[in-house]
Amino acid sequence: MAIQDKQVLNTVLRTKASDALLDLLNGLRIRGAVAGKSGLVLYDRSVQAPKEVLVMVWNSYLTLPQLISRIVLRDPKHFSTDKAAGNSKRLIYQAREHNFLGNSKCSIRIIFAKGTLPALLSKCKTVRRNRLPVLPLAIILLLELKAWAKRYDNHEGGIKAEARILKDCVEAILNPIRAWCLQGFSTALPSFPNAPQQLELFETYLTESKEKWDSEKLAKIREHLIPQASSASN
């Protein structure tokens, strides 16, 4: 019998898709980890599970089209390209052998780490949640902050949705049970030199848009993005 609860279905699909893809990447000797909101959910289950899985890859000797082709060739039973949408850079995962998943499909987007991120991620200790490798929570937050600021500066759509994900990241990393995640900022910050300005922009946006938000939470994040500010206040 197929799973009826959409949230549970998305969670199971996302986990199985991530596990299958990362196993293939490991076989290709390419490093990758779950990123974005799909990574955030692995830290905080209270966040609504997205149907799409986002995986960040680094140290790949293949281009993105080559990597996607290799994945489909290695496991055509579960993976295909999103031909219906005319998108050859997006994977579709389907596990027909599991009756409880019905005909449900999961979209997977692979992105390549750029700039100084590959070197940073190669140095970072692998974090595993539910047995899956996932980006450090501090890096997920910084990437979401960067993505939101880019959308805002370019007057693109989806700003409100991105802001919601960013707020979920802040809530998750400030939860006392994840205090250890805050240590990731010190290692990651050299790769995100504009993060303090982006956080300031985000604070301004929340104020101007009259979004309900606890300003003290952003102040705590600011202390980690600008360490000298924390020491100056003590």
Secondary structure, 3 states (H helix, E strand, C coil): CCCCCHHHHHHHHHHHHHHHHHHHHHHCCCEEEECHHHHHHHHCCCCCCCCCEEEEEECCCCCHHHHHHHHHHHCCCCEEEEHHHCEEEEEEECCCCCHHHCCCCEEEEEEECCCCHHHHHHHCCCEEECCEEECCHHHHHHHHHHHHHHHHHCCCCCHHHHHHHHHHHHHHHHCHHHHHHHHHHHHHHHHCCCHHHHHHHHHHHHHHCCCCCCHHHHHHHHHHHCHHHHHHHC
